[in-house]
Amino acid sequence: MLKERPVPLQLGNAGAQRAKVDTSYTWLAMYFFLNLSLTIYNKAILSTFHFSFPWTLTGIHTLCSGIGALIMARLGYFTPAKLGERENMVMLMFSFLYTLNIAISNVSLNEVSVAFHQVVRAMTPVFTIAISVAFLAKRYSGKTYLSLLPLLMGVYMATVGDYSYTAMGFFLTVLGTVLAATKTVVTNRIQVGRLQLHPLDLLLRMSPLAFVQTVIFSWMKGELDDVVSFCQTDMSWKLVLALLVNGIIAFFLNYVSFTANKKTSALTMTVAANVKQVLSIVVAVTVFNTTIGFLNGIGIMITLFGGACYSYVEWSEKNQRARPMTPAFPPPSPPGAATLSEKEELLSVRVVN
């Protein structure tokens, strides 16, 4: 007697459940959670251990990201792609773009107020659209443009304050915003374009290069000598552990950020960054007892409303693109085939004796 082959229901259900979890909204939610967690953790390290070395902290993030991606490759979570000389040069330029974006942002903060810096950086979605339209021939609907208006206005109101800046500071802040938009667009193209790198593969190739560049920038700014002096006097095992955990969080944030960028779009990630900026203010109010004004509170609500509007427009347009097109006219019948009306006429004919 033949036995029936078992149907792998559990495997199918597991795949379906995995598909439900592996969505763009899930990755965006993890992006918000890890980004806000890293912001709070950085603030805690700064206030508890007085570790105010931004380049060194960035170097720890890139080093841990590279080590984490290497461990994931050794465990078989992904297979590194084989790249040629041209592709490796692209990785080098991308890592330099990543480091230069941080450098310009740090330098511009010395020339402008924090409020002015945040308002200009909030214009990143606008530059992202301009770059995508000019170089990638992308098109956006009128609803997408309208959904960005409350988002930009909300960030302006949420960060209203002392808008002081110098001419050089204005130039550097705008340049940093353009670089941030370019980095987001390039990140998306590397993962969905011709290279189609796995997010962890991109992190594995970019992080070591960015780490070396970060150390060079730290040495040029004189921060490296200050870090050596700090380690000789104030370094402790608690701080080492805190920095290690900080680097691990940064690794997962980079991985989630790259994956979310791949599953959504460059514009969606810049919009998410704006919403994250406002949520950071909310966290500062609730966790660190930061005081904000009435206009700031209204701006936070408008920004969240703008983010919801953009998400709805993106969701509705995505569903519309996925919906199969219905032809305006029925396809022609094959030769010799009777149409439905002809069949009805044939059936309605009576035989007369």
C-alpha positions in Angstrom: 0.0 0.0 0.0 1.4 3.3 -1.1 1.7 6.0 1.5 0.6 9.5 0.7 3.4 12.1 0.6 3.1 14.6 3.4 2.2 18.2 2.4 4.7 20.7 3.9 2.1 22.9 5.4 4.4 24.2 8.1 7.0 25.3 5.6 4.4 27.1 3.5 2.9 28.8 6.5 6.4 29.8 7.7 7.1 31.3 4.3 3.8 33.2 4.3 4.4 34.5 7.8 7.9 35.6 6.8 6.5 37.4 3.8 4.1 39.3 6.0 6.9 40.4 8.3 9.4 41.2 5.6 7.6 44.4 4.4 8.8 48.0 3.8 6.7 49.2 6.8 8.3 46.7 9.1 11.8 47.8 8.1 10.8 51.5 8.4 9.4 50.8 11.9 12.7 49.2 12.9 14.6 52.1 11.3 12.7 54.6 13.6 13.2 52.4 16.7 16.9 51.9 16.2 17.6 55.4 15.1 15.9 56.9 18.2 17.6 54.3 20.4 21.0 55.2 19.1 20.2 58.9 19.6 19.3 58.3 23.2 22.3 56.1 23.7 24.7 58.7 22.3 23.2 61.3 24.6 23.7 59.0 27.6 27.3 58.3 26.7 28.0 62.1 26.3 26.3 63.0 29.6 27.6 60.0 31.7 31.2 59.6 30.4 31.7 63.0 28.8 32.9 61.3 25.7 32.5 64.2 23.2 34.5 62.9 20.2 32.1 62.7 17.2 34.7 61.4 14.7 35.8 58.7 17.1 32.2 57.7 17.7 31.6 57.5 13.9 34.8 55.4 13.6 33.4 53.0 16.2 30.2 52.8 14.3 31.8 52.0 10.9 34.3 49.5 12.5 31.5 47.6 14.3 29.4 47.7 11.1 32.2 46.1 9.1 32.9 43.4 11.7 29.2 42.7 12.1 28.7 42.3 8.3 31.8 40.0 8.1 30.4 37.8 10.9 27.1 37.6 9.0 28.9 36.5 5.9 30.9 33.9 7.8 27.6 32.5 9.2 26.2 32.2 5.7 23.5 34.9 5.9 24.7 36.2 2.5 27.3 35.5 -0.1 29.6 38.5 -1.0 29.4 39.3 -4.7 32.4 39.2 -7.0 33.1 42.7 -8.1 35.5 44.0 -10.8 37.8 47.0 -10.7 35.1 49.4 -11.8 32.6 48.2 -9.1 35.3 48.4 -6.4 36.0 52.0 -7.4 32.3 52.7 -7.1 32.5 51.3 -3.5 35.4 53.5 -2.8 33.6 56.6 -4.0 30.5 55.7 -2.1 32.5 55.3 1.2 34.1 58.7 0.5 30.6 60.2 -0.1 29.4 58.7 3.2 32.4 60.2 5.2 32.3 63.5 3.4 28.6 63.9 4.2 29.4 63.6 7.9 32.4 65.9 7.7 30.5 68.7 5.9 27.7 68.4 8.4 30.0 68.6 11.4 31.9 71.6 10.0 28.7 73.5 9.0 27.4 73.2 12.6 30.3 75.4 13.7 29.1 78.2 11.3 25.3 78.1 11.8 22.8 77.7 14.6 21.3 74.2 15.2 17.8 75.5 14.2 19.0 76.8 10.9 20.9 73.5 10.3 17.8 71.4 11.0 15.6 73.5 8.7 18.0 73.3 5.7 18.5 69.6 6.3 14.7 69.2 6.2 14.9 70.2 2.5 16.7 66.9 1.7 13.5 65.4 0.1 13.4 68.3 -2.3 17.0 67.7 -3.4 16.3 64.0 -3.6 13.5 64.6 -6.1 15.7 67.0 -8.1 18.5 64.5 -8.4 16.1 61.6 -9.2 14.4 63.6 -11.9 17.5 65.1 -13.4 19.8 62.0 -13.4 17.4 59.0 -13.2 14.5 60.3 -15.2 12.0 59.5 -12.5 8.6 61.1 -12.3 6.5 61.9 -9.3 2.7 62.6 -9.1 1.2 65.8 -8.0 -0.1 64.2 -4.8 3.4 63.3 -3.8 4.5 66.9 -4.2 1.5 68.1 -2.2 2.1 65.6 0.6 5.6 67.0 1.1 4.4 70.6 1.9 3.0 69.9 5.4 6.1 67.8 6.2 8.5 70.6 5.3 6.4 73.3 7.0 6.1 71.1 10.1 9.8 70.6 10.4 10.3 74.4 10.1 7.8 75.1 12.9 9.1 72.3 15.1 12.7 73.6 14.9 12.0 77.3 15.0 14.6 79.2 16.9 17.7 81.3 16.4 18.4 81.2 12.6 21.9 82.6 12.6 24.4 81.7 10.0 27.4 82.9 8.1 27.8 83.0 4.3 30.3 80.0 4.5 28.0 78.2 6.9 25.0 78.6 4.6 27.0 77.2 1.7 28.3 74.3 3.7 24.9 73.4 5.1 23.3 73.4 1.7 26.2 71.4 0.3 25.8 68.9 3.2 22.1 68.6 2.4 22.8 67.9 -1.3 25.4 65.3 -0.3 22.9 63.6 2.0 20.3 63.4 -0.8 22.9 62.1 -3.2 24.1 59.4 -0.7 20.5 58.2 -0.2 19.9 58.0 -4.0 23.2 56.2 -4.6 22.5 53.8 -1.8 19.3 52.8 -3.4 20.8 52.5 -6.9 23.6 50.3 -5.7 21.1 47.8 -4.2 18.4 47.9 -6.9 20.4 48.9 -10.0 23.0 46.9 -12.0 25.1 45.9 -9.0 22.1 44.7 -6.8 24.2 44.2 -3.7 22.8 42.7 -0.6 22.5 45.3 2.2 25.0 43.4 4.3 27.4 43.1 1.3 27.2 46.9 0.8 27.9 47.4 4.5 30.8 44.9 4.4 32.5 46.8 1.5 31.7 50.4 2.6 32.5 50.2 6.4 36.2 49.4 6.4 36.9 52.2 3.8 34.8 54.7 5.8 36.6 53.7 9.0 40.0 54.5 7.5 38.7 57.8 6.2 37.1 58.6 9.5 40.4 58.0 11.3 42.2 60.3 8.8 39.6 63.1 9.4 39.9 62.6 13.1 43.7 63.0 12.9 43.4 66.1 10.7 41.0 67.8 13.2 43.3 67.0 16.1 40.7 64.8 17.8 42.8 61.7 17.7 45.4 63.2 20.1 42.5 64.3 22.4 41.2 60.7 22.4 44.6 59.3 23.3 44.8 61.7 26.3 41.3 60.8 27.3 42.1 57.1 27.2 45.1 57.6 29.4 43.1 59.4 32.2 39.4 58.7 32.0 38.9 55.4 30.1 37.1 52.6 32.1 35.7 49.2 31.4 32.2 50.6 31.7 32.9 53.1 28.9 34.5 50.3 26.7 31.3 48.2 27.2 29.1 51.2 26.5 30.9 52.0 23.3 30.8 48.4 22.2 27.0 48.3 22.7 26.8 51.6 20.9 28.7 50.1 17.9 26.4 47.0 17.8 23.3 49.2 17.7 24.9 51.3 14.9 25.6 48.0 12.9 21.9 47.0 13.1 20.8 50.5 12.3 23.0 50.6 9.2 21.7 47.2 8.1 18.1 48.2 8.6 18.6 51.5 7.0 20.1 50.0 3.8 17.4 47.3 3.7 14.6 49.9 4.2 16.1 52.0 1.4 16.2 49.0 -0.9 12.6 48.0 -0.2 11.2 51.6 -0.4 12.9 54.4 -2.3 15.4 57.2 -1.7 12.6 59.8 -1.3 10.8 57.7 1.3 14.0 57.4 3.3 14.5 61.2 3.3 10.9 61.7 4.4 11.5 59.1 7.1 14.6 61.0 8.2 12.5 64.2 8.6 9.9 62.4 10.7 12.7 60.9 12.8 14.1 64.3 13.4 10.8 65.5 14.9 10.4 62.3 16.9 13.9 63.0 18.3 12.4 66.2 19.7 9.5 64.3 21.2 12.0 61.9 22.8 14.0 64.8 24.2 10.9 66.2 25.8 9.8 63.0 27.3 13.1 61.5 28.3 15.4 64.5 28.9 12.7 67.0 30.0 13.5 69.4 27.2 11.2 72.4 27.1 9.6 73.4 23.8 7.3 76.2 22.8 3.7 76.1 21.5 4.8 76.7 17.9 7.3 73.8 18.2 4.5 71.5 19.4 2.2 72.5 16.5 5.1 71.8 14.1 5.6 68.3 15.5 1.9 67.4 14.9 2.0 68.9 11.4 5.1 66.9 10.6 3.6 63.7 11.7 0.5 64.5 9.7 2.6 65.2 6.7 4.4 61.9 7.1 1.1 60.1 7.3 -0.1 61.9 4.2 3.0 60.9 2.3 2.7 57.3 3.5 -0.9 57.1 2.3 -0.1 58.6 -1.1 2.9 56.1 -1.5 0.7 53.2 -0.4 -2.2 54.1 -2.7 0.0 54.6 -5.7 1.9 51.4 -5.1 -1.3 49.5 -5.0 -2.5 51.2 -8.1 0.7 50.2 -9.9 0.3 46.6 -8.7 -3.3 46.3 -9.9 -3.6 44.6 -13.3 -4.7 46.9 -16.1 -8.1 46.3 -17.6 -8.1 46.7 -21.4 -10.4 49.5 -22.7 -11.7 47.2 -25.5 -12.2 43.4 -25.4 -9.6 41.4 -27.3 -10.7 40.4 -30.8 -12.1 36.9 -31.2 -10.2 34.3 -33.2 -11.3 33.8 -36.8 -14.4 31.5 -37.0 -15.3 31.9 -33.4 -18.9 33.1 -32.6 -19.4 36.0 -30.3 -21.6 35.9 -27.3 -24.4 37.8 -29.1 -24.2 35.4 -32.0 -24.5 32.4 -29.7 -27.5 34.0 -28.0 -29.2 34.5 -31.4 -28.5 30.9 -32.4 -30.0 29.6 -29.1 -33.1 31.8 -29.5 -34.0 30.5 -33.0 -37.1 28.2 -33.0 -37.5 25.3 -35.3 -40.8 25.7 -37.3 -42.3 22.5 -38.7 
